[in-house]
Amino acid sequence: MAKIKPARSGKKKTKANLEAIPCVVAILAAIVLISLLFYAILRSAS
């Protein structure tokens, strides 16, 4: 009979999470910069 090996999904999930961190940081930084830009525009208008 053939031996059935369980799939190793633990290592792939942690590696995928570590690779996603810089992308999340870049998205959050872009949101903050756009918010500050809009704030500066609204503040200078009034």
Buried (B, 14 or more C-beta within 10 A) or exposed (E): EEEEEEEEEEEEEEEEEEEEEEEEEEEEEEEEEEEEEEEEEEEEEE
